[in-house]
């Protein structure tokens, strides 16, 4: 039976609603393992952005997964290619690690050339979306439109507060499985959990370091 290592990544709490949340990725990898007759020997979960060709340097959990894969001669499996990156240079860097990785939505037999093609298409799509957004905003501004809603500040602030609350709930939903994983390893206090999260390179919803209070805030939402 082929051994595989599951790698799950979310960059923000909002991805819990996009079909790219932790549970959705876990289920996709589990279905793949069952269909292909593979054994999942480890699972690594990371909360970090995938942007940039140097993203691997900012993803310590991925580095740990790669090290384990080399040692156990296992393949790393992700649910979608974008869970690794949409950057072609990053995908090339992953291939240079000499660790096989599999994208469940592409199948076990996707060759390196096709992975490069898919990554290039994803990178191009991201750039085109950004270009279209900038062009649309520029056209509106040139027509004299005032960008942003300044006529109903109270309503906008209320909506913003609601959006922040929803974002906090979604972030907590994604980070709680990691905290539970840390608790299972023996860390029971908020301080110990915070130290473990910081050691993994995981940031809070605001991009800061974890403390006892921020851990308790997330646990309170569980």
Helices and strands as residue ranges (DSSP letters): E 2-10, G 13-17, H 22-36, E 38-47, G 55-58, H 60-72, E 75-78, G 81-83, H 88-96, E 101-103, H 112-142, H 153-184, H 190-199, H 212-220
